[in-house]
């Protein structure tokens, strides 16, 4: 075997498991965002208002899945439907102040959790890991044809 990709497969399987067990996402007071809302809100906060079709293209999901997810976010007050600011026919979803507040709180909790995991890491090691992780993700995005915008 010229590349030990089986080691990456195993570690990413574990990472996926650990991410679904995140302590911040299991808050008992109901203030947490589910994984789909966190991801959709993150994308909308970067790109601005997006239609169901734009979300489907961005995530590679069918519109029925996105309709369910955005309906839930609408009902929770995380997003609102607006007319296309550019005059298009499709209505778009815009993050609300409440959605932005919850997204930022969730992100802050996640950063604290990562800080706890990497408490004993040197800052240079954290930066190197972030660089490799970004490279890994951008290669996945390139193959899928769905780049994620980075600020």
BAMIRO-344198 format. One line per field, with one value per residue: residue number from 1; residue in three letters; x, y, z of N, C-alpha, C, O in turn. Coordinates in Angstrom, 2 decimals, padded with zeros to 5 digits. Layout:
REM residues N
pos = (NUM,...) $
code = (ALA,...) $
n.x = (X,...) $
n.y = (Y,...) $
n.z = (Z,...) $
ca.x = (X,...) $
ca.y = (Y,...) $
ca.z = (Z,...) $
c.x = (X,...) $
c.y = (Y,...) $
c.z = (Z,...) $
o.x = (X,...) $
o.y = (Y,...) $
o.z = (Z,...) $
REM end
This chain:
REM residues 151
pos = (1,2,3,4,5,6,7,8,9,10,11,12,13,14,15,16,17,18,19,20,21,22,23,24,25,26,27,28,29,30,31,32,33,34,35,36,37,38,39,40,41,42,43,44,45,46,47,48,49,50,51,52,53,54,55,56,57,58,59,60,61,62,63,64,65,66,67,68,69,70,71,72,73,74,75,76,77,78,79,80,81,82,83,84,85,86,87,88,89,90,91,92,93,94,95,96,97,98,99,100,101,102,103,104,105,106,107,108,109,110,111,112,113,114,115,116,117,118,119,120,121,122,123,124,125,126,127,128,129,130,131,132,133,134,135,136,137,138,139,140,141,142,143,144,145,146,147,148,149,150,151) $
code = (UNK,UNK,UNK,UNK,UNK,UNK,UNK,UNK,UNK,UNK,UNK,UNK,UNK,UNK,UNK,UNK,UNK,UNK,UNK,UNK,UNK,UNK,UNK,UNK,UNK,UNK,UNK,UNK,UNK,UNK,UNK,UNK,UNK,UNK,UNK,UNK,UNK,UNK,UNK,UNK,UNK,UNK,UNK,UNK,UNK,UNK,UNK,UNK,UNK,UNK,UNK,UNK,UNK,UNK,UNK,UNK,UNK,UNK,UNK,UNK,UNK,UNK,UNK,UNK,UNK,UNK,UNK,UNK,UNK,UNK,UNK,UNK,UNK,UNK,UNK,UNK,UNK,UNK,UNK,UNK,UNK,UNK,UNK,UNK,UNK,UNK,UNK,UNK,UNK,UNK,UNK,UNK,UNK,UNK,UNK,UNK,UNK,UNK,UNK,UNK,UNK,UNK,UNK,UNK,UNK,UNK,UNK,UNK,UNK,UNK,UNK,UNK,UNK,UNK,UNK,UNK,UNK,UNK,UNK,UNK,UNK,UNK,UNK,UNK,UNK,UNK,UNK,UNK,UNK,UNK,UNK,UNK,UNK,UNK,UNK,UNK,UNK,UNK,UNK,UNK,UNK,UNK,UNK,UNK,UNK,UNK,UNK,UNK,UNK,UNK,UNK) $
n.x = (000.85,000.72,-000.11,-001.23,-004.18,-006.18,-005.79,-006.62,-009.29,-010.25,-009.80,-011.37,-013.89,-014.14,-013.99,-016.35,-018.19,-017.58,-018.19,-020.96,-021.57,-021.04,-020.63,-021.61,-023.80,-025.59,-026.92,-029.16,-031.08,-032.39,-031.40,-029.67,-028.57,-029.66,-027.70,-028.11,-029.33,-027.30,-025.30,-026.62,-027.31,-024.73,-023.79,-025.62,-025.06,-022.58,-022.87,-025.11,-028.64,-030.36,-031.93,-034.11,-033.29,-030.66,-029.53,-029.84,-028.09,-025.69,-025.37,-025.83,-028.18,-031.57,-034.50,-036.74,-035.72,-034.34,-036.50,-037.91,-035.96,-035.55,-038.14,-038.42,-036.46,-037.60,-039.94,-038.76,-037.79,-035.28,-034.57,-035.90,-038.28,-037.71,-038.21,-036.33,-033.44,-032.16,-034.07,-035.01,-037.24,-037.56,-038.14,-036.12,-034.08,-033.24,-031.02,-032.15,-031.99,-032.13,-031.43,-028.78,-027.69,-027.97,-026.45,-023.89,-023.51,-023.51,-021.30,-019.29,-019.42,-018.58,-015.96,-014.85,-015.06,-013.34,-011.00,-010.67,-010.18,-007.76,-006.10,-003.49,-001.97,000.53,000.32,001.27,000.96,-001.81,-002.45,-001.18,-002.61,-005.15,-004.60,-004.01,-006.46,-008.15,-007.08,-007.71,-010.54,-011.02,-010.11,-011.96,-014.24,-013.53,-013.54,-016.24,-017.33,-018.42,-017.56,-016.90,-017.57,-015.05,-014.19) $
n.y = (-001.18,002.11,004.51,005.18,005.28,003.89,004.38,007.03,006.70,005.23,007.02,009.23,008.07,007.69,010.40,011.42,010.07,011.17,013.86,013.80,013.39,015.66,017.73,020.49,020.38,018.84,020.17,020.54,022.49,023.12,025.06,024.51,024.03,021.88,019.63,020.00,022.54,024.10,023.85,024.80,027.43,028.42,028.46,030.23,032.50,033.17,033.35,034.96,035.69,032.80,030.71,027.79,026.25,027.18,026.38,023.62,023.14,023.95,022.14,019.66,018.29,017.02,018.93,018.39,017.46,019.76,021.51,020.50,020.92,023.73,024.58,023.81,025.48,027.96,027.82,027.86,030.38,030.99,031.60,033.69,034.14,035.89,038.23,037.88,039.73,040.52,040.62,038.24,035.43,033.40,032.94,033.73,032.52,034.15,034.70,035.28,037.74,036.32,033.77,034.29,034.95,032.52,030.84,031.99,031.63,028.83,028.26,029.48,027.85,025.44,026.10,026.51,023.88,022.55,023.83,022.74,020.05,020.34,021.40,020.88,021.18,022.73,026.08,026.26,023.64,023.41,025.28,024.05,021.63,022.70,023.75,021.41,020.11,021.91,021.67,018.97,019.10,020.97,019.52,017.43,018.97,019.93,017.56,016.91,019.04,021.18,023.77,025.19,028.33,030.41,032.71) $
n.z = (000.00,-001.00,000.14,003.37,003.56,004.83,007.50,007.75,007.05,009.26,011.40,010.58,010.69,013.45,014.22,013.06,014.67,017.19,016.74,016.55,019.14,020.51,023.32,023.53,021.72,023.06,025.02,027.66,027.96,025.64,023.96,021.97,018.55,015.93,013.91,011.12,011.01,012.09,010.13,007.78,008.59,008.96,006.33,005.07,006.54,005.56,002.73,002.42,001.81,000.56,-001.87,-001.96,-004.14,-004.53,-002.12,-002.41,-004.56,-003.34,-001.23,-002.29,-001.86,-001.98,-002.82,-001.23,001.20,002.02,002.18,004.39,006.38,006.27,006.85,009.49,010.59,009.99,011.57,014.05,014.18,013.23,010.63,008.01,005.36,002.42,-000.30,-003.29,-003.12,-005.42,-007.32,-008.43,-009.10,-007.15,-003.68,-000.86,001.85,004.78,007.42,010.71,013.38,015.76,014.82,014.03,016.49,017.91,016.29,016.56,019.32,019.48,017.87,019.41,021.70,020.53,019.82,022.34,023.29,021.48,022.21,024.74,024.10,022.74,024.58,025.55,023.31,021.28,020.02,017.38,016.48,016.49,014.50,012.31,012.15,011.55,009.02,007.52,007.79,006.47,003.90,003.37,003.44,001.34,-000.83,-000.87,-001.43,-003.97,-005.50,-005.26,-006.47,-005.16,-003.71,-000.52,000.73,002.09,004.57) $
ca.x = (000.00,001.61,-000.59,-002.01,-005.49,-007.01,-005.66,-007.48,-010.68,-010.58,-009.84,-012.53,-015.05,-014.22,-014.29,-017.78,-018.89,-017.37,-018.89,-022.38,-021.70,-020.52,-021.28,-022.44,-025.03,-026.48,-027.40,-030.50,-032.03,-033.04,-030.86,-028.74,-029.02,-029.34,-026.56,-028.49,-029.54,-025.98,-024.61,-027.35,-027.13,-023.35,-023.67,-026.39,-024.37,-021.44,-023.31,-026.28,-029.89,-030.27,-033.17,-034.04,-032.47,-029.25,-029.12,-029.73,-026.84,-024.57,-025.22,-026.04,-029.34,-032.79,-035.28,-037.66,-034.95,-034.11,-037.79,-038.15,-034.99,-035.81,-039.42,-038.11,-035.75,-038.59,-040.79,-037.94,-037.39,-033.86,-034.52,-037.15,-038.35,-037.74,-038.11,-034.94,-032.93,-031.70,-035.22,-035.37,-038.57,-037.56,-037.96,-034.86,-034.02,-032.26,-030.85,-032.71,-031.10,-032.14,-030.62,-027.37,-027.29,-027.83,-025.31,-022.66,-023.37,-023.13,-019.92,-018.44,-019.37,-017.75,-014.57,-014.43,-014.87,-012.09,-009.90,-010.47,-009.56,-006.40,-005.52,-002.06,-001.30,001.18,-000.42,001.73,000.35,-003.21,-002.46,-000.82,-003.76,-006.19,-004.17,-004.20,-007.90,-008.68,-006.66,-008.52,-011.91,-011.08,-009.96,-013.29,-015.12,-013.14,-014.04,-017.70,-017.75,-019.20,-016.66,-017.49,-016.91,-014.29,-013.99) $
ca.y = (000.00,003.27,005.55,004.54,005.92,003.16,005.05,008.21,006.21,004.87,008.23,010.07,007.38,008.06,011.82,011.56,009.62,012.14,015.10,013.64,013.32,016.91,018.22,021.67,020.05,018.05,020.99,020.12,023.60,023.29,026.21,024.05,023.88,020.56,019.69,020.58,023.98,024.72,023.89,025.70,028.81,028.81,028.78,031.44,033.65,033.51,033.70,035.83,034.98,031.73,030.01,026.33,025.75,027.50,025.50,022.28,023.12,024.10,020.99,018.40,017.64,017.24,020.06,017.97,017.46,021.16,022.11,020.09,021.57,025.17,024.78,023.73,026.70,029.04,027.68,028.18,031.78,031.11,032.23,034.25,034.14,037.24,038.32,037.90,041.10,040.81,040.66,036.94,034.92,032.54,033.56,033.30,032.42,035.04,034.42,036.30,038.12,035.18,032.73,034.69,034.85,031.10,030.32,032.47,030.97,027.45,028.27,029.78,026.62,024.47,026.55,026.20,022.43,022.22,024.31,021.76,018.88,020.67,022.20,020.64,021.34,024.00,026.85,025.91,022.36,023.69,025.93,023.04,020.74,023.45,023.84,020.09,019.84,022.72,021.03,017.76,019.52,021.60,018.44,016.79,019.92,019.95,016.33,016.96,020.21,022.06,024.45,025.90,029.64,030.68,034.14) $
ca.z = (000.00,-001.09,001.05,004.43,003.65,005.77,008.80,007.68,007.09,010.63,012.24,010.22,011.23,014.86,014.30,012.81,015.87,018.26,016.42,016.85,020.60,021.08,024.53,023.32,021.02,023.90,026.12,028.07,028.01,024.34,023.23,020.95,017.16,015.39,012.98,009.82,011.19,012.28,008.84,006.88,009.07,008.69,004.90,004.79,007.14,004.70,001.37,002.41,001.52,-000.44,-002.18,-001.83,-005.25,-004.25,-001.03,-002.98,-005.31,-002.43,-000.34,-002.98,-001.25,-002.73,-002.31,-000.18,002.45,002.40,002.57,005.78,007.27,006.34,007.55,010.92,010.96,009.95,012.76,015.23,014.12,012.90,009.31,007.49,003.89,001.86,-001.75,-003.77,-003.17,-006.77,-008.20,-008.97,-008.77,-005.97,-002.37,-000.25,003.31,005.40,008.84,011.58,014.48,016.68,014.19,014.10,017.90,018.27,015.54,017.18,020.63,019.21,017.38,020.56,022.51,019.81,019.93,023.71,023.35,020.77,023.06,025.81,023.50,022.31,025.66,025.69,022.00,020.99,019.03,016.03,016.12,016.19,013.19,011.31,012.02,010.82,007.63,006.91,007.74,005.37,002.64,003.24,003.09,000.01,-001.82,-000.94,-002.12,-005.38,-006.12,-005.27,-007.27,-004.28,-002.78,000.60,000.81,003.32,004.73) $
c.x = (000.90,001.17,-001.47,-003.38,-006.44,-006.92,-006.54,-008.94,-011.09,-010.73,-011.02,-013.83,-015.23,-014.57,-015.77,-018.60,-018.78,-018.12,-020.38,-022.63,-021.30,-021.32,-022.13,-023.77,-026.02,-026.97,-028.85,-031.52,-032.70,-032.48,-029.92,-029.40,-028.76,-028.29,-026.93,-028.70,-028.20,-025.26,-025.29,-027.18,-025.71,-023.19,-024.40,-025.70,-023.19,-021.92,-024.42,-027.51,-029.74,-031.65,-033.00,-033.15,-031.00,-028.71,-028.93,-028.43,-025.63,-024.30,-025.37,-027.18,-030.57,-033.63,-036.26,-036.96,-034.73,-035.40,-038.13,-037.24,-035.27,-037.15,-039.22,-037.40,-036.67,-039.44,-040.06,-037.48,-035.93,-033.63,-035.89,-037.10,-038.48,-037.79,-036.65,-034.49,-032.47,-032.83,-035.63,-036.74,-038.60,-037.41,-036.71,-035.00,-032.90,-032.21,-031.43,-031.68,-031.00,-031.30,-029.14,-026.85,-027.05,-026.65,-024.01,-022.44,-022.93,-021.68,-018.96,-018.31,-018.47,-016.27,-014.03,-014.16,-013.60,-010.88,-009.61,-009.77,-008.08,-005.66,-004.01,-001.28,-000.60,000.35,-000.01,001.13,-001.13,-003.32,-002.12,-001.98,-004.88,-005.85,-004.38,-005.69,-008.56,-008.30,-007.50,-009.94,-011.97,-010.87,-011.28,-014.24,-014.81,-013.69,-015.56,-018.21,-018.60,-018.28,-017.45,-016.79,-016.20,-014.03,-012.55) $
c.y = (001.24,004.42,004.89,005.21,005.18,003.77,006.30,007.78,005.92,006.11,009.13,009.41,007.74,009.53,012.07,011.14,010.66,013.44,014.99,013.57,014.62,017.36,019.47,021.36,019.29,018.85,020.64,021.25,023.90,024.43,025.79,023.99,022.44,020.74,020.32,022.09,024.70,024.88,024.85,027.16,029.30,029.23,030.07,032.67,034.10,034.07,034.74,035.02,033.99,031.10,028.52,025.75,026.00,026.62,024.07,022.13,023.13,022.83,019.65,017.59,017.88,018.31,019.64,017.93,018.88,021.86,021.75,020.86,023.07,025.47,024.74,024.99,027.91,029.01,028.04,029.63,032.00,031.78,032.82,034.18,035.57,037.14,038.38,039.35,041.52,040.75,039.34,036.49,034.17,033.36,032.97,033.26,033.32,034.72,035.59,036.69,036.98,034.03,033.04,034.57,033.40,030.47,030.73,031.83,029.52,027.36,028.55,028.56,025.58,024.83,026.28,024.70,021.98,022.68,023.36,020.51,019.14,021.50,022.07,020.78,022.69,024.75,026.52,024.59,022.54,024.32,024.93,022.08,021.43,023.54,022.52,019.76,020.66,022.11,019.79,018.13,020.13,020.57,017.66,017.68,019.98,018.73,016.33,018.10,021.19,022.75,025.19,027.25,029.82,032.18,034.45) $
c.z = (000.00,-000.19,002.11,004.63,004.58,007.18,008.85,007.76,008.52,011.51,011.88,010.66,012.70,015.04,014.07,014.01,016.98,018.00,016.72,018.35,021.28,022.28,024.26,022.62,021.90,025.11,026.43,028.05,026.67,023.51,022.11,019.57,016.73,014.29,011.64,009.94,011.34,010.95,007.87,007.30,008.80,007.23,004.56,005.39,006.31,003.36,001.32,002.03,000.37,-000.63,-001.93,-002.93,-005.03,-003.13,-001.54,-003.76,-004.38,-001.63,-001.05,-002.38,-002.11,-002.04,-001.22,001.18,002.93,002.80,004.02,006.74,007.39,007.01,009.05,011.40,010.94,011.22,014.05,015.24,013.79,011.55,009.01,005.98,003.42,000.33,-002.12,-003.87,-004.57,-007.80,-008.82,-008.49,-007.44,-004.70,-001.74,001.26,003.80,006.88,009.64,012.64,015.49,016.12,014.27,015.53,018.30,017.54,016.21,018.55,020.45,018.76,018.54,021.48,021.84,019.92,021.32,023.85,022.65,021.57,024.20,025.27,023.22,023.36,025.75,024.38,021.94,019.95,017.59,015.56,015.77,014.79,012.07,011.07,011.25,009.34,006.90,006.78,006.63,004.02,002.35,002.78,001.70,-001.10,-001.97,-001.74,-003.61,-006.10,-006.24,-006.15,-006.47,-003.27,-001.70,000.68,002.15,003.38,005.06) $
o.x = (001.74,002.01,-002.37,-003.71,-007.41,-007.87,-007.14,-009.74,-012.18,-011.69,-011.61,-014.79,-016.33,-015.38,-016.39,-019.60,-019.77,-018.64,-021.00,-023.77,-021.21,-022.56,-023.27,-024.77,-027.18,-027.40,-029.66,-032.72,-033.49,-033.03,-029.43,-030.63,-027.75,-028.03,-026.14,-028.28,-028.01,-024.67,-024.62,-026.94,-025.51,-022.55,-023.87,-025.75,-022.82,-021.45,-024.64,-027.45,-029.10,-032.43,-031.89,-032.35,-030.17,-027.56,-027.99,-027.74,-024.66,-023.15,-025.06,-027.15,-030.61,-033.49,-036.60,-037.54,-034.92,-035.38,-038.58,-037.68,-035.21,-037.29,-039.78,-037.69,-036.55,-039.65,-040.69,-036.84,-035.39,-032.62,-036.89,-036.02,-039.26,-037.46,-035.82,-035.07,-032.39,-032.59,-036.53,-037.33,-039.57,-036.65,-036.30,-035.90,-031.77,-033.24,-031.22,-030.64,-029.92,-030.54,-028.34,-025.72,-026.04,-025.93,-023.12,-021.30,-022.07,-020.92,-017.92,-017.22,-017.69,-015.43,-012.88,-013.16,-012.87,-009.85,-008.45,-008.88,-007.25,-004.71,-003.31,-000.08,-001.09,-000.26,-000.85,000.81,-001.63,-004.18,-002.73,-002.30,-005.50,-006.74,-004.88,-006.11,-009.44,-009.12,-007.94,-010.46,-012.89,-011.40,-011.65,-014.97,-015.73,-014.24,-016.10,-019.38,-019.39,-018.23,-018.52,-015.56,-016.71,-013.70,-012.18) $
o.y = (001.40,005.24,004.12,005.66,005.77,003.68,006.59,008.42,006.32,006.23,009.74,010.11,008.07,009.87,012.85,011.78,010.99,014.06,015.98,013.67,014.68,017.37,019.53,022.02,019.13,018.27,020.46,020.99,024.83,024.75,026.64,023.92,021.85,021.85,021.09,022.83,025.78,025.93,025.64,028.03,030.47,030.24,030.92,033.75,035.27,035.11,035.35,033.80,034.27,030.97,028.04,024.86,025.14,026.17,023.38,021.12,022.41,022.49,018.61,016.36,018.84,018.56,020.45,018.32,019.18,022.72,022.61,021.38,023.62,026.50,025.56,025.51,028.80,030.05,028.47,030.07,033.08,032.45,032.50,034.18,036.36,036.11,038.87,040.13,042.71,040.83,039.32,037.09,034.27,034.33,031.85,033.86,033.26,034.49,036.75,036.04,036.70,033.39,032.16,034.15,033.07,029.64,029.90,031.51,029.03,026.49,027.90,028.27,024.91,023.95,025.87,024.29,021.13,021.99,023.17,019.97,018.27,022.20,023.05,020.52,023.68,024.12,026.50,024.44,021.89,023.94,024.98,021.76,020.81,023.41,022.51,019.19,020.16,022.05,019.59,017.53,019.82,020.73,017.29,017.21,020.06,018.84,015.81,018.12,021.94,022.35,025.74,027.31,029.43,032.83,035.61) $
o.z = (000.88,000.20,001.77,005.73,005.07,007.95,009.89,008.44,008.95,012.27,012.77,010.98,013.13,015.91,014.80,014.34,017.63,018.93,017.10,018.79,022.51,022.25,024.72,022.89,021.52,026.10,025.52,028.13,026.57,022.45,021.37,019.45,017.12,013.82,011.09,009.06,010.78,010.67,007.21,006.46,008.45,006.94,003.84,004.81,006.33,002.91,000.28,001.93,-000.64,000.31,-001.72,-002.67,-005.32,-003.18,-001.15,-003.65,-004.61,-001.37,-000.47,-002.39,-002.89,-000.84,-000.36,002.19,004.12,003.68,004.78,007.76,008.49,007.67,009.78,012.48,011.79,011.86,015.02,016.20,014.05,011.35,009.65,005.39,003.97,-000.25,-001.35,-004.62,-004.87,-009.00,-009.67,-007.59,-006.69,-004.65,-002.05,001.86,003.32,007.51,009.30,012.78,016.01,016.86,014.55,015.76,018.93,018.11,016.39,018.90,021.19,019.21,018.64,021.97,022.52,020.09,021.48,024.44,023.15,021.59,024.59,025.92,023.44,023.04,026.02,024.34,022.49,019.09,016.69,014.38,014.85,014.00,011.01,009.93,010.38,008.50,005.77,005.78,005.93,003.12,001.22,001.83,000.94,-002.20,-003.08,-002.61,-004.43,-007.20,-007.21,-006.53,-007.04,-002.11,-001.95,000.70,003.20,002.39,005.23) $
REM end
